[in-house]
Amino acid sequence: MAHSPALGPTTTRWFESTYAQALSKHAERKARFETASGIVLDPVYQPVPEPDDFAQRVGAPGEPPFTRGVQPTMYRGRFWTMRQYAGFATARESNLRYRALLEQGQAGLSVAFDLPTQIGYDPDHVLANGEVGRVGVSIAHLGDMETLLDQIPLDKVSISMTINSTAIVLLSMLVAVAKQRGVDPALLRGTVQNDMFKEFVARGTQRLPVRPSLRIVVDLIEYATGNLPRFNPISISGYHIREAGSTAVEEVAFTLADAVGYVEAAKARGLDVDAFARRLSFFFNAHNHLFEEVAKFRAARRMWERIMRERFGAKDPRSRTLRFHTQTAGSTLQARQVDVNVVRVTLQALAAVLGGTQSLHTNSRDEALSLPSEEAAVLALRTQQTIAHESGVADVIDPLGGSPYVEALTDDIETRATDLMEQIDGLGGTLAAIEAGFPQRAIEASAYAAQRRIDTAEDVVVGVNRFEAEDDMTEPTFQLNPEAERQAVERIRAVRDARDGEAAARALADLEAACASDGNLFEPVLAAVEARSTIGEIVQVMENRWGTFQAPRADAGAGA
Protein backbone atom coordinates (compact mmCIF):
# COMPACT_ATOMS: atom_id res chain seq x y z
CA MET A 1 0.00 0.00 0.00
CA ALA A 2 1.47 3.30 -1.09
CA HIS A 3 1.19 6.06 1.45
CA SER A 4 2.14 9.65 1.92
CA PRO A 5 5.88 10.02 2.56
CA ALA A 6 5.34 12.81 5.12
CA LEU A 7 4.74 10.45 8.07
CA GLY A 8 6.34 10.23 11.47
CA PRO A 9 8.09 7.15 12.85
CA THR A 10 4.97 5.75 14.61
CA THR A 11 2.87 5.49 11.47
CA THR A 12 5.79 4.50 9.24
CA ARG A 13 6.57 1.55 11.49
CA TRP A 14 2.84 0.68 11.71
CA PHE A 15 2.56 0.52 7.90
CA GLU A 16 5.52 -1.83 7.68
CA SER A 17 4.55 -4.15 10.53
CA THR A 18 1.05 -4.19 12.07
CA TYR A 19 -0.82 -3.00 9.00
CA ALA A 20 1.12 -5.23 6.58
CA GLN A 21 0.51 -8.28 8.80
CA ALA A 22 -3.23 -7.52 8.97
CA LEU A 23 -3.46 -7.27 5.18
CA SER A 24 -1.66 -10.59 4.77
CA LYS A 25 -4.47 -12.26 6.72
CA HIS A 26 -7.54 -10.34 5.52
CA ALA A 27 -7.94 -8.08 2.52
CA GLU A 28 -9.66 -4.73 2.93
CA ARG A 29 -13.16 -4.04 1.58
CA LYS A 30 -11.76 -2.33 -1.50
CA ALA A 31 -8.55 -2.48 -3.44
CA ARG A 32 -8.51 1.32 -3.56
CA PHE A 33 -10.16 3.95 -1.34
CA GLU A 34 -10.68 7.35 -2.91
CA THR A 35 -13.02 10.33 -2.87
CA ALA A 36 -15.50 11.17 -5.62
CA SER A 37 -12.84 13.52 -6.99
CA GLY A 38 -10.36 10.68 -7.31
CA ILE A 39 -8.21 11.65 -4.33
CA VAL A 40 -6.63 8.45 -3.01
CA LEU A 41 -7.10 8.03 0.74
CA ASP A 42 -4.36 6.68 2.97
CA PRO A 43 -5.48 4.21 5.66
CA VAL A 44 -4.52 6.57 8.48
CA TYR A 45 -3.22 10.10 9.00
CA GLN A 46 -1.22 11.72 11.79
CA PRO A 47 0.17 15.14 12.66
CA VAL A 48 3.40 16.08 10.87
CA PRO A 49 5.84 16.53 12.42
CA GLU A 50 4.94 13.83 14.94
CA PRO A 51 4.67 15.14 18.52
CA ASP A 52 7.23 13.67 20.91
CA ASP A 53 4.62 11.81 22.99
CA PHE A 54 2.47 10.70 20.05
CA ALA A 55 3.46 7.02 20.14
CA GLN A 56 2.81 6.65 23.86
CA ARG A 57 -0.31 8.84 24.13
CA VAL A 58 -2.07 8.19 20.81
CA GLY A 59 -0.24 5.38 19.04
CA ALA A 60 -1.45 3.55 15.96
CA PRO A 61 -4.60 1.55 15.10
CA GLY A 62 -4.70 -1.95 16.52
CA GLU A 63 -1.80 -1.31 18.89
CA PRO A 64 -1.62 -0.28 22.56
CA PRO A 65 -2.86 2.08 23.91
CA PHE A 66 -5.62 1.55 21.30
CA THR A 67 -6.60 5.23 21.26
CA ARG A 68 -7.01 4.96 17.49
CA GLY A 69 -8.99 1.72 17.48
CA VAL A 70 -8.74 -1.94 18.43
CA GLN A 71 -8.23 -3.34 14.91
CA PRO A 72 -5.37 -2.46 12.52
CA THR A 73 -7.68 -1.87 9.55
CA MET A 74 -10.90 -0.96 11.39
CA TYR A 75 -13.76 -0.30 8.93
CA ARG A 76 -11.51 -0.55 5.90
CA GLY A 77 -11.46 -4.25 6.76
CA ARG A 78 -15.15 -4.62 7.54
CA PHE A 79 -17.94 -2.43 8.84
CA TRP A 80 -19.17 -2.46 12.40
CA THR A 81 -21.97 -4.94 13.22
CA MET A 82 -25.35 -3.33 12.60
CA ARG A 83 -27.41 -4.72 15.44
CA GLN A 84 -30.92 -3.30 15.87
CA TYR A 85 -32.44 -3.73 19.34
CA ALA A 86 -35.93 -5.24 19.18
CA GLY A 87 -38.37 -7.30 21.18
CA PHE A 88 -42.03 -6.95 22.06
CA ALA A 89 -45.14 -8.87 23.06
CA THR A 90 -44.72 -12.55 22.26
CA ALA A 91 -41.76 -14.62 21.19
CA ARG A 92 -43.49 -15.37 17.87
CA GLU A 93 -44.05 -11.68 17.00
CA SER A 94 -40.48 -10.78 17.98
CA ASN A 95 -39.12 -13.66 15.92
CA LEU A 96 -40.90 -12.32 12.84
CA ARG A 97 -39.38 -8.84 13.43
CA TYR A 98 -35.88 -10.34 13.78
CA ARG A 99 -36.19 -12.30 10.57
CA ALA A 100 -37.43 -9.20 8.74
CA LEU A 101 -34.46 -7.16 10.00
CA LEU A 102 -32.01 -9.89 8.99
CA GLU A 103 -33.52 -9.86 5.51
CA GLN A 104 -32.96 -6.08 5.38
CA GLY A 105 -29.23 -6.49 6.00
CA GLN A 106 -28.91 -6.49 9.79
CA ALA A 107 -25.88 -8.52 10.88
CA GLY A 108 -26.85 -9.53 14.40
CA LEU A 109 -29.79 -9.76 16.78
CA SER A 110 -30.22 -7.61 19.87
CA VAL A 111 -33.02 -8.83 22.14
CA ALA A 112 -35.10 -6.55 24.37
CA PHE A 113 -36.95 -8.28 27.22
CA ASP A 114 -40.01 -7.12 29.13
CA LEU A 115 -39.73 -6.12 32.79
CA PRO A 116 -41.07 -9.38 34.28
CA THR A 117 -38.41 -11.31 32.33
CA GLN A 118 -35.72 -8.84 33.37
CA ILE A 119 -36.55 -9.12 37.07
CA GLY A 120 -37.51 -12.80 37.11
CA TYR A 121 -41.29 -12.98 37.42
CA ASP A 122 -43.52 -15.34 35.48
CA PRO A 123 -46.33 -13.76 33.40
CA ASP A 124 -48.97 -14.93 35.90
CA HIS A 125 -47.21 -13.36 38.91
CA VAL A 126 -49.14 -10.49 40.47
CA LEU A 127 -46.19 -8.12 39.97
CA ALA A 128 -46.14 -8.91 36.23
CA ASN A 129 -49.71 -7.72 35.76
CA GLY A 130 -49.87 -5.10 33.00
CA GLU A 131 -46.17 -5.40 32.10
CA VAL A 132 -46.01 -8.61 30.07
CA GLY A 133 -44.60 -7.85 26.61
CA ARG A 134 -44.71 -4.10 27.18
CA VAL A 135 -41.08 -2.95 26.81
CA GLY A 136 -39.70 -6.12 25.30
CA VAL A 137 -40.43 -9.74 24.64
CA SER A 138 -41.75 -12.06 27.36
CA ILE A 139 -39.49 -15.10 27.82
CA ALA A 140 -40.57 -17.20 30.79
CA HIS A 141 -39.54 -20.75 29.90
CA LEU A 142 -37.52 -22.75 27.40
CA GLY A 143 -40.44 -23.03 24.99
CA ASP A 144 -40.52 -19.25 24.63
CA MET A 145 -36.82 -19.20 23.74
CA GLU A 146 -37.33 -21.99 21.20
CA THR A 147 -39.99 -19.86 19.51
CA LEU A 148 -37.96 -16.65 19.72
CA LEU A 149 -35.05 -18.26 17.85
CA ASP A 150 -37.10 -20.22 15.33
CA GLN A 151 -35.29 -20.34 11.94
CA ILE A 152 -32.42 -18.21 13.29
CA PRO A 153 -29.08 -19.90 12.42
CA LEU A 154 -27.42 -19.91 15.83
CA ASP A 155 -23.99 -20.79 14.47
CA LYS A 156 -24.07 -17.86 12.02
CA VAL A 157 -25.95 -14.97 13.67
CA SER A 158 -24.51 -13.06 16.62
CA ILE A 159 -27.08 -12.74 19.42
CA SER A 160 -26.98 -9.97 22.00
CA MET A 161 -29.30 -10.09 25.00
CA THR A 162 -29.88 -7.01 27.14
CA ILE A 163 -30.53 -8.87 30.36
CA ASN A 164 -28.94 -8.55 33.78
CA SER A 165 -30.62 -9.94 36.91
CA THR A 166 -31.72 -13.04 34.99
CA ALA A 167 -28.79 -13.19 32.56
CA ILE A 168 -27.72 -16.62 33.79
CA VAL A 169 -31.22 -17.99 33.08
CA LEU A 170 -31.55 -16.49 29.58
CA LEU A 171 -28.07 -17.58 28.52
CA SER A 172 -28.87 -21.07 29.82
CA MET A 173 -31.96 -21.06 27.61
CA LEU A 174 -29.85 -20.07 24.58
CA VAL A 175 -27.39 -22.88 25.31
CA ALA A 176 -30.27 -25.34 25.75
CA VAL A 177 -31.78 -24.39 22.37
CA ALA A 178 -28.39 -24.76 20.68
CA LYS A 179 -27.97 -28.24 22.16
CA GLN A 180 -31.45 -29.23 20.97
CA ARG A 181 -30.56 -28.21 17.42
CA GLY A 182 -27.22 -29.99 17.43
CA VAL A 183 -25.26 -26.72 17.44
CA ASP A 184 -22.13 -26.87 19.56
CA PRO A 185 -22.54 -24.12 22.20
CA ALA A 186 -18.87 -23.32 21.67
CA LEU A 187 -19.91 -21.88 18.29
CA LEU A 188 -22.39 -19.41 19.78
CA ARG A 189 -21.46 -15.77 19.19
CA GLY A 190 -22.90 -12.77 20.92
CA THR A 191 -23.15 -10.99 24.23
CA VAL A 192 -25.21 -11.12 27.38
CA GLN A 193 -25.23 -7.86 29.36
CA ASN A 194 -24.93 -9.40 32.85
CA ASP A 195 -23.87 -6.04 34.36
CA MET A 196 -25.36 -5.87 37.82
CA PHE A 197 -23.34 -2.96 39.21
CA LYS A 198 -24.98 -0.71 36.63
CA GLU A 199 -28.43 -1.91 37.68
CA PHE A 200 -27.83 -0.78 41.26
CA VAL A 201 -26.36 2.54 40.12
CA ALA A 202 -28.61 3.63 37.28
CA ARG A 203 -31.29 1.29 36.03
CA GLY A 204 -33.10 -0.64 38.74
CA THR A 205 -34.06 -4.15 37.58
CA GLN A 206 -32.05 -5.76 40.38
CA ARG A 207 -33.84 -8.27 42.60
CA LEU A 208 -31.15 -9.93 44.71
CA PRO A 209 -28.73 -8.04 46.99
CA VAL A 210 -25.46 -6.68 45.59
CA ARG A 211 -23.07 -9.38 46.76
CA PRO A 212 -24.95 -12.50 45.59
CA SER A 213 -25.66 -10.64 42.34
CA LEU A 214 -21.91 -10.19 41.88
CA ARG A 215 -21.35 -13.89 42.59
CA ILE A 216 -23.74 -14.82 39.77
CA VAL A 217 -22.04 -12.37 37.38
CA VAL A 218 -18.72 -14.08 38.03
CA ASP A 219 -20.30 -17.55 37.74
CA LEU A 220 -21.37 -16.66 34.23
CA ILE A 221 -17.94 -15.23 33.32
CA GLU A 222 -16.27 -18.37 34.69
CA TYR A 223 -18.58 -20.73 32.80
CA ALA A 224 -18.28 -18.85 29.51
CA THR A 225 -14.49 -18.69 29.77
CA GLY A 226 -14.35 -22.48 29.87
CA ASN A 227 -17.27 -23.39 27.61
CA LEU A 228 -18.36 -20.50 25.35
CA PRO A 229 -15.12 -19.17 23.87
CA ARG A 230 -16.79 -16.95 21.25
CA PHE A 231 -19.43 -15.48 23.55
CA ASN A 232 -19.03 -12.30 25.60
CA PRO A 233 -20.29 -13.16 29.12
CA ILE A 234 -20.66 -9.53 30.15
CA SER A 235 -21.29 -6.16 28.53
CA ILE A 236 -20.26 -3.52 31.02
CA SER A 237 -22.71 -0.75 30.38
CA GLY A 238 -22.19 2.97 30.46
CA TYR A 239 -25.27 3.37 28.29
CA HIS A 240 -27.75 3.25 31.14
CA ILE A 241 -25.52 5.39 33.34
CA ARG A 242 -25.70 8.10 30.68
CA GLU A 243 -29.44 7.57 30.18
CA ALA A 244 -29.89 8.16 33.93
CA GLY A 245 -28.36 11.61 33.51
CA SER A 246 -24.60 11.30 33.91
CA THR A 247 -22.07 13.39 32.02
CA ALA A 248 -19.74 11.84 29.43
CA VAL A 249 -16.91 11.90 31.98
CA GLU A 250 -19.05 10.11 34.58
CA GLU A 251 -20.15 7.58 31.97
CA VAL A 252 -16.50 6.64 31.34
CA ALA A 253 -15.45 6.71 34.99
CA PHE A 254 -18.33 4.71 36.45
CA THR A 255 -18.32 2.18 33.61
CA LEU A 256 -14.61 1.48 33.93
CA ALA A 257 -14.89 1.41 37.73
CA ASP A 258 -17.61 -1.24 37.39
CA ALA A 259 -15.33 -3.18 35.06
CA VAL A 260 -12.50 -3.00 37.59
CA GLY A 261 -14.85 -4.45 40.20
CA TYR A 262 -15.72 -7.38 37.95
CA VAL A 263 -12.08 -8.11 37.10
CA GLU A 264 -11.16 -8.02 40.79
CA ALA A 265 -14.00 -10.44 41.60
CA ALA A 266 -13.03 -12.81 38.77
CA LYS A 267 -9.40 -12.81 39.87
CA ALA A 268 -10.50 -13.50 43.45
CA ARG A 269 -12.35 -16.53 42.07
CA GLY A 270 -8.99 -17.76 40.77
CA LEU A 271 -9.49 -16.94 37.09
CA ASP A 272 -6.45 -15.93 35.07
CA VAL A 273 -6.91 -12.41 33.73
CA ASP A 274 -5.59 -13.31 30.28
CA ALA A 275 -8.05 -16.21 30.11
CA PHE A 276 -11.21 -14.15 30.57
CA ALA A 277 -10.46 -10.47 29.94
CA ARG A 278 -10.37 -10.79 26.17
CA ARG A 279 -14.10 -11.66 26.25
CA LEU A 280 -15.12 -8.65 28.33
CA SER A 281 -17.15 -6.21 26.27
CA PHE A 282 -18.55 -2.74 26.88
CA PHE A 283 -21.70 -0.82 25.97
CA PHE A 284 -21.69 2.95 25.59
CA ASN A 285 -24.13 5.73 24.80
CA ALA A 286 -23.74 8.03 21.79
CA HIS A 287 -25.04 11.44 22.80
CA ASN A 288 -25.45 14.75 21.01
CA HIS A 289 -22.09 16.52 21.32
CA LEU A 290 -20.33 14.88 18.41
CA PHE A 291 -16.74 15.77 19.28
CA GLU A 292 -17.05 15.03 23.01
CA GLU A 293 -18.53 11.64 22.19
CA VAL A 294 -15.70 10.78 19.79
CA ALA A 295 -13.16 11.82 22.40
CA LYS A 296 -15.01 9.83 25.07
CA PHE A 297 -14.64 6.58 23.15
CA ARG A 298 -10.97 7.22 22.44
CA ALA A 299 -10.24 8.10 26.09
CA ALA A 300 -12.06 5.01 27.37
CA ARG A 301 -9.96 2.72 25.16
CA ARG A 302 -6.72 4.31 26.33
CA MET A 303 -7.70 4.20 29.98
CA TRP A 304 -8.76 0.55 29.85
CA GLU A 305 -5.49 -0.49 28.21
CA ARG A 306 -3.54 1.20 30.98
CA ILE A 307 -5.76 -0.20 33.76
CA MET A 308 -5.46 -3.78 32.51
CA ARG A 309 -1.70 -3.51 32.00
CA GLU A 310 -0.72 -1.62 35.15
CA ARG A 311 -3.37 -2.69 37.66
CA PHE A 312 -4.02 -6.29 36.62
CA GLY A 313 -0.84 -7.27 34.79
CA ALA A 314 -2.60 -8.42 31.62
CA LYS A 315 0.05 -9.57 29.18
CA ASP A 316 -2.07 -10.43 26.14
CA PRO A 317 -2.87 -7.24 24.16
CA ARG A 318 -6.35 -8.67 23.49
CA SER A 319 -6.97 -8.61 27.25
CA ARG A 320 -6.32 -4.87 27.20
CA THR A 321 -8.61 -3.94 24.32
CA LEU A 322 -11.87 -2.17 25.05
CA ARG A 323 -14.37 -3.54 22.53
CA PHE A 324 -17.77 -1.90 22.68
CA HIS A 325 -21.29 -1.75 21.34
CA THR A 326 -22.96 1.64 21.03
CA GLN A 327 -26.58 2.70 21.10
CA THR A 328 -27.78 6.16 20.25
CA ALA A 329 -29.21 8.14 23.15
CA GLY A 330 -32.81 7.24 23.91
CA SER A 331 -33.04 10.05 26.44
CA THR A 332 -32.56 12.64 23.68
CA LEU A 333 -35.52 11.43 21.62
CA GLN A 334 -38.46 13.83 21.72
CA ALA A 335 -42.20 13.20 21.37
CA ARG A 336 -42.61 16.52 19.55
CA GLN A 337 -41.59 16.84 15.89
CA VAL A 338 -40.49 13.21 15.85
CA ASP A 339 -38.86 13.51 12.43
CA VAL A 340 -36.14 15.62 14.05
CA ASN A 341 -35.17 12.49 15.97
CA VAL A 342 -33.80 11.10 12.68
CA VAL A 343 -31.31 13.98 12.62
CA ARG A 344 -30.33 13.43 16.26
CA VAL A 345 -29.82 9.72 15.73
CA THR A 346 -27.75 10.31 12.59
CA LEU A 347 -25.37 12.65 14.42
CA GLN A 348 -25.06 10.25 17.35
CA ALA A 349 -24.43 7.29 15.06
CA LEU A 350 -21.77 9.29 13.24
CA ALA A 351 -20.06 9.98 16.59
CA ALA A 352 -20.03 6.26 17.38
CA VAL A 353 -18.47 5.41 14.02
CA LEU A 354 -15.90 8.19 14.21
CA GLY A 355 -15.12 6.95 17.73
CA GLY A 356 -14.46 3.38 16.54
CA THR A 357 -17.39 1.30 17.80
CA GLN A 358 -17.53 -2.44 17.06
CA SER A 359 -21.31 -2.60 16.76
CA LEU A 360 -24.13 -0.09 16.72
CA HIS A 361 -27.85 0.24 17.33
CA THR A 362 -29.63 3.30 15.99
CA ASN A 363 -32.85 4.27 17.76
CA SER A 364 -36.06 4.70 15.80
CA ARG A 365 -37.71 8.08 15.27
CA ASP A 366 -40.92 7.09 17.08
CA GLU A 367 -39.46 5.54 20.25
CA ALA A 368 -40.43 8.56 22.37
CA LEU A 369 -44.02 7.60 21.63
CA SER A 370 -44.04 3.81 21.77
CA LEU A 371 -42.15 0.70 20.79
CA PRO A 372 -40.80 1.36 17.29
CA SER A 373 -42.87 0.53 14.24
CA GLU A 374 -41.29 -1.80 11.68
CA GLU A 375 -41.08 1.07 9.21
CA ALA A 376 -39.18 3.24 11.70
CA ALA A 377 -36.88 0.35 12.66
CA VAL A 378 -35.93 -0.19 9.01
CA LEU A 379 -35.25 3.55 8.59
CA ALA A 380 -32.95 3.41 11.64
CA LEU A 381 -31.05 0.54 10.04
CA ARG A 382 -30.88 2.45 6.75
CA THR A 383 -29.26 5.32 8.68
CA GLN A 384 -26.35 3.06 9.60
CA GLN A 385 -26.11 1.67 6.09
CA THR A 386 -25.99 5.18 4.61
CA ILE A 387 -23.18 6.21 6.97
CA ALA A 388 -21.28 3.04 6.10
CA HIS A 389 -21.67 3.08 2.34
CA GLU A 390 -22.20 6.69 1.32
CA SER A 391 -20.49 9.07 3.77
CA GLY A 392 -16.87 7.98 3.34
CA VAL A 393 -16.18 8.18 7.09
CA ALA A 394 -15.35 4.46 7.18
CA ASP A 395 -12.62 4.76 4.53
CA VAL A 396 -9.98 6.21 6.88
CA ILE A 397 -9.07 4.88 10.32
CA ASP A 398 -9.71 7.29 13.22
CA PRO A 399 -10.21 10.23 10.84
CA LEU A 400 -10.33 12.80 13.66
CA GLY A 401 -7.17 11.49 15.33
CA GLY A 402 -4.46 14.11 15.57
CA SER A 403 -6.94 16.98 15.60
CA PRO A 404 -5.77 19.40 18.34
CA TYR A 405 -9.39 19.77 19.47
CA VAL A 406 -10.19 16.06 19.60
CA GLU A 407 -6.88 15.12 21.22
CA ALA A 408 -7.34 17.82 23.87
CA LEU A 409 -10.87 16.60 24.61
CA THR A 410 -9.59 13.03 24.80
CA ASP A 411 -6.92 14.05 27.31
CA ASP A 412 -9.37 16.08 29.41
CA ILE A 413 -11.92 13.27 29.61
CA GLU A 414 -9.20 10.80 30.59
CA THR A 415 -7.90 13.10 33.34
CA ARG A 416 -11.31 13.84 34.81
CA ALA A 417 -12.53 10.24 34.60
CA THR A 418 -9.33 9.01 36.23
CA ASP A 419 -9.87 11.44 39.11
CA LEU A 420 -13.40 10.08 39.64
CA MET A 421 -12.14 6.50 39.61
CA GLU A 422 -9.55 7.41 42.24
CA GLN A 423 -12.38 8.73 44.45
CA ILE A 424 -14.14 5.35 44.10
CA ASP A 425 -10.93 3.55 45.05
CA GLY A 426 -10.70 5.83 48.09
CA LEU A 427 -14.15 4.65 49.19
CA GLY A 428 -12.99 1.03 49.12
CA GLY A 429 -13.77 0.15 45.50
CA THR A 430 -16.83 -0.21 43.32
CA LEU A 431 -18.83 -2.47 45.59
CA ALA A 432 -18.37 -0.23 48.63
CA ALA A 433 -19.07 2.92 46.61
CA ILE A 434 -22.35 1.51 45.29
CA GLU A 435 -23.43 0.36 48.75
CA ALA A 436 -22.70 3.89 50.01
CA GLY A 437 -24.65 5.46 47.13
CA PHE A 438 -21.74 7.52 45.77
CA PRO A 439 -22.23 7.07 41.99
CA GLN A 440 -26.01 7.25 42.39
CA ARG A 441 -25.80 10.69 44.00
CA ALA A 442 -23.34 11.97 41.40
CA ILE A 443 -25.61 10.90 38.53
CA GLU A 444 -28.66 12.44 40.19
CA ALA A 445 -26.84 15.76 40.57
CA SER A 446 -25.75 15.77 36.93
CA ALA A 447 -29.23 14.87 35.72
CA TYR A 448 -30.75 17.68 37.76
CA ALA A 449 -28.25 20.21 36.42
CA ALA A 450 -28.89 19.11 32.81
CA GLN A 451 -32.66 19.40 33.20
CA ARG A 452 -32.29 22.88 34.72
CA ARG A 453 -30.33 24.00 31.65
CA ILE A 454 -33.13 22.70 29.40
CA ASP A 455 -35.87 24.27 31.52
CA THR A 456 -34.18 27.67 31.32
CA ALA A 457 -33.37 27.21 27.60
CA GLU A 458 -29.67 27.59 28.35
CA ASP A 459 -29.39 24.32 26.41
CA VAL A 460 -31.59 24.40 23.31
CA VAL A 461 -33.65 21.33 22.44
CA VAL A 462 -35.15 21.85 19.00
CA GLY A 463 -38.92 21.59 19.04
CA VAL A 464 -39.09 21.53 22.86
CA ASN A 465 -37.80 24.83 24.26
CA ARG A 466 -37.05 26.51 20.91
CA PHE A 467 -38.48 26.27 17.41
CA GLU A 468 -41.76 24.72 18.56
CA ALA A 469 -44.40 23.94 15.95
CA GLU A 470 -47.90 25.26 16.71
CA ASP A 471 -49.55 22.43 14.79
CA ASP A 472 -47.37 19.74 16.27
CA MET A 473 -49.29 16.46 16.16
CA THR A 474 -48.32 13.04 17.38
CA GLU A 475 -48.90 10.30 14.86
CA PRO A 476 -50.37 6.82 15.31
CA THR A 477 -47.87 4.55 17.02
CA PHE A 478 -47.11 0.87 17.20
CA GLN A 479 -49.81 -1.01 19.13
CA LEU A 480 -49.25 -4.18 21.14
CA ASN A 481 -51.60 -7.09 20.81
CA PRO A 482 -53.96 -6.61 23.79
CA GLU A 483 -54.26 -10.40 24.09
CA ALA A 484 -50.51 -10.94 24.47
CA GLU A 485 -50.48 -10.99 28.27
CA ARG A 486 -53.44 -13.34 28.56
CA GLN A 487 -51.85 -15.69 26.03
CA ALA A 488 -48.53 -15.64 27.91
CA VAL A 489 -50.32 -16.58 31.13
CA GLU A 490 -52.09 -19.45 29.38
CA ARG A 491 -48.83 -20.71 27.85
CA ILE A 492 -46.91 -20.80 31.10
CA ARG A 493 -49.71 -22.61 32.91
CA ALA A 494 -49.83 -25.14 30.08
CA VAL A 495 -46.05 -25.64 30.42
CA ARG A 496 -46.39 -26.37 34.12
CA ASP A 497 -49.19 -28.84 33.46
CA ALA A 498 -47.40 -30.67 30.62
CA ARG A 499 -43.87 -31.00 32.02
CA ASP A 500 -42.47 -33.75 34.21
CA GLY A 501 -43.22 -32.11 37.55
CA GLU A 502 -40.94 -34.37 39.54
CA ALA A 503 -37.98 -33.66 37.25
CA ALA A 504 -38.57 -29.91 37.53
CA ALA A 505 -38.82 -30.14 41.32
CA ARG A 506 -35.56 -32.13 41.51
CA ALA A 507 -33.77 -29.61 39.33
CA LEU A 508 -34.95 -26.73 41.51
CA ALA A 509 -33.88 -28.59 44.65
CA ASP A 510 -30.44 -29.13 43.12
CA LEU A 511 -30.25 -25.42 42.34
CA GLU A 512 -31.19 -24.60 45.93
CA ALA A 513 -28.34 -26.79 47.17
CA ALA A 514 -25.94 -25.15 44.71
CA CYS A 515 -26.92 -21.68 45.99
CA ALA A 516 -25.94 -22.81 49.48
CA SER A 517 -22.52 -23.94 48.23
CA ASP A 518 -19.61 -22.10 46.64
CA GLY A 519 -20.06 -23.88 43.32
CA ASN A 520 -20.80 -22.32 39.95
CA LEU A 521 -24.54 -21.96 39.36
CA PHE A 522 -24.61 -22.14 35.56
CA GLU A 523 -24.96 -25.92 35.21
CA PRO A 524 -27.69 -26.18 37.89
CA VAL A 525 -29.60 -23.34 36.20
CA LEU A 526 -29.18 -25.00 32.81
CA ALA A 527 -30.51 -28.27 34.23
CA ALA A 528 -33.53 -26.44 35.67
CA VAL A 529 -34.19 -24.75 32.33
CA GLU A 530 -33.99 -28.06 30.48
CA ALA A 531 -36.42 -29.56 33.01
CA ARG A 532 -38.87 -26.83 31.94
CA SER A 533 -38.65 -24.86 35.16
CA THR A 534 -39.82 -21.30 34.66
CA ILE A 535 -37.80 -18.14 35.09
CA GLY A 536 -39.90 -17.17 38.09
CA GLU A 537 -39.32 -20.51 39.81
CA ILE A 538 -35.56 -20.35 39.24
CA VAL A 539 -35.14 -16.80 40.53
CA GLN A 540 -37.44 -17.49 43.49
CA VAL A 541 -35.03 -20.21 44.63
CA MET A 542 -32.27 -17.60 44.66
CA GLU A 543 -34.43 -15.06 46.48
CA ASN A 544 -35.30 -17.66 49.11
CA ARG A 545 -31.60 -18.05 49.76
CA TRP A 546 -30.41 -14.44 49.65
CA GLY A 547 -33.44 -12.17 50.02
CA THR A 548 -34.00 -9.02 47.97
CA PHE A 549 -32.05 -5.82 47.46
CA GLN A 550 -32.59 -2.96 49.89
CA ALA A 551 -31.50 0.47 48.61
CA PRO A 552 -29.07 2.47 50.78
CA ARG A 553 -30.61 5.24 52.89
CA ALA A 554 -30.45 8.70 51.38
CA ASP A 555 -27.99 9.77 54.11
CA ALA A 556 -25.77 6.67 53.79
CA GLY A 557 -22.21 7.68 53.02
CA ALA A 558 -23.23 11.33 52.85
CA GLY A 559 -19.76 12.38 53.89
CA ALA A 560 -18.09 10.49 51.06
Secondary structure, 3 states (H helix, E strand, C coil): CCCCCCCCHHHHHHHHHHHHHHHHHCCCCCCCCECCCCCECCCCCCCCCCCCCHHHHCCCCCCCCCCCCCCCCHHHHCCCEECCEECCECHHHHHHHHHHHHHCCCCEEEEEECHHHHHCCCCCCHHHCCCCCCCCECCCCHHHHHHHCCCCCCCCCEEEEECCCCHHHHHHHHHHHHHHCCCCHHHCCEEECCCHHHHHHHHCCCCCCHHHHHHHHHHHHHHHHHHCCCEECEEEECHHHHHCCCCHHHHHHHHHHHHHHHHHHHHHCCCCHHHHHHHEEEEEEECCCHHHHHHHHHHHHHHHHHHHHHHCCCCCHHHHCCCEEEEECHHHCCCCCCCHHHHHHHHHHHHHHHCCCCEEECCCCCCCCCCCCHHHHHHHHHHHHHHHHHCCCCCCCCCCCCCHHHHHHHHHHHHHHHHHHHHHHHCCCHHHHHHHCHHHHHHHHHHHHHHHHHHCCCCCCECCCECCCCCCCCCCCCCCCCCHHHHHHHHHHHHHHHCCHHHHHHHHHHHHHHHCCCCCCHHHHHHHHHCCCCHHHHHHHHHHHHCCCCCCCCCCCCCC
